[in-house]
């Protein structure tokens, strides 16, 4: 499971560098996420731009991560691909998770 994380003063950003979160990796994903978020009390942003497929096992792992964080701690999913976003929408999990687009690039001034 390829995950990378970076903590700022305000948040913990976790980048998922896997094309699929399915039955083959769901348990490893959940365990790795729990380890990464366990030592922090900050809001968590999960960048999922690389994930093109999420099955019910992957969705279950995402729900387990959400529950492990507690209700008082924000979890934001960022950069969902159309296939993954469709899974959240069809299962109505888009009303449970805070889903946001990828941040636009910052404007450069000349």
Buried (B, 14 or more C-beta within 10 A) or exposed (E): BEBEBEBEEEBBBBBBEBEBBBEEBBBBBBBBBBEBBEEBEBBBBBBBBBBBBBBEBBBBBBBBBBEBBEEEBEBBBBBBBEEBBEBBEEEEBBEEBEBEEEEEEEEEEE
